């Protein structure tokens, strides 16, 4: 599903820019959308992205910016 892929891409772009809270929103939206209309692989990719972004948020990287 294209919508899921776009949300994931937006999330990774934001993550690369150290905009972790905004990236998390995109990843969570991707997970929700994938659960409704996406593939199992998209659901897995969205959960993995959420986990990675969670690590970045937990590390406090975004607070220093």
C-alpha positions as CSV (number, residue, x, y, z in Angstrom):
1,X,0.0,0.0,0.0
2,X,1.5,3.3,-1.1
3,X,0.1,5.3,1.9
4,X,2.0,3.1,4.4
5,X,5.2,3.4,2.4
6,X,4.9,7.2,2.2
7,X,4.4,7.5,6.0
8,X,7.4,5.3,6.6
9,X,9.5,7.3,4.2
10,X,8.4,10.6,5.9
11,X,9.2,9.1,9.2
12,X,12.7,8.1,8.2
13,X,13.4,11.6,6.7
14,X,12.3,13.2,9.9
15,X,14.4,10.7,11.9
16,X,17.5,11.5,9.8
17,X,16.9,15.1,10.6
18,X,16.8,14.3,14.3
19,X,13.2,15.3,14.5
20,X,12.4,12.2,16.6
21,X,9.0,13.1,18.1
22,X,7.6,14.0,14.7
23,X,9.1,10.8,13.2
24,X,7.4,8.7,15.8
25,X,4.0,10.2,14.9
26,X,4.6,9.2,11.2
27,X,5.8,5.7,12.2
28,X,2.7,5.2,14.5
29,X,0.4,6.4,11.7
30,X,2.1,3.9,9.3
31,X,1.6,1.1,11.8
32,X,-2.1,1.9,12.2
33,X,-2.6,2.2,8.4
34,X,-0.7,-1.0,7.8
35,X,-2.9,-2.8,10.3
36,X,-6.0,-1.7,8.4
37,X,-5.0,-2.0,4.7
38,X,-1.3,-2.9,4.5
39,X,0.6,-6.1,4.2
40,X,2.2,-8.1,7.1
41,X,5.6,-6.9,5.9
42,X,4.5,-3.3,6.2
43,X,3.2,-3.9,9.7
44,X,6.6,-5.4,10.7
45,X,8.5,-2.6,9.1
46,X,6.4,0.0,10.9
47,X,6.9,-1.7,14.3
48,X,10.7,-1.9,13.7
49,X,10.7,1.8,12.8
50,X,8.8,2.6,16.0
51,X,11.3,0.6,18.0
52,X,14.3,2.4,16.4
53,X,12.7,5.8,16.9
54,X,11.9,4.9,20.5
55,X,15.6,4.2,21.1
56,X,16.5,7.6,19.7
57,X,13.9,9.3,21.9
58,X,15.0,7.3,25.0
59,X,18.6,8.4,24.3
60,X,17.5,12.0,24.7
61,X,19.2,12.9,21.4
62,X,16.4,15.3,20.4
63,X,16.5,17.3,23.7
64,X,20.0,18.5,22.9
65,X,19.0,20.1,19.6
